[in-house]
Amino acid sequence: VSAKFLVHTYGKHMFTCKILCEYKKKLICGIAIESGNPPDEPRNVSCIQYGTDGHPTCTWDKGRLTYINTTYAIQ
């Protein structure tokens, strides 16, 4: 069995497959999908460190909202 679903909205979506067994629905499989925008390249990156042993603190403009979990790493 196969099925296609168009996802028209951003966010997390859950799809499940169920069977009817003796008048009861039974869950047999499922999938969670997150849909959103790819992250933009960060702009206006700025870092500052106080002293030689201080930890740097950085800020940047992330761009548009992604609607999905997004992690940034500075290297």
Secondary structure, 3 states (H helix, E strand, C coil): CCCCCCCCCCEEEEEEEEEEECCEEEEEEEEEEEECCCCCCCEEEEEECCCCCCCCEEEEECCCCCCCCCCCCCC
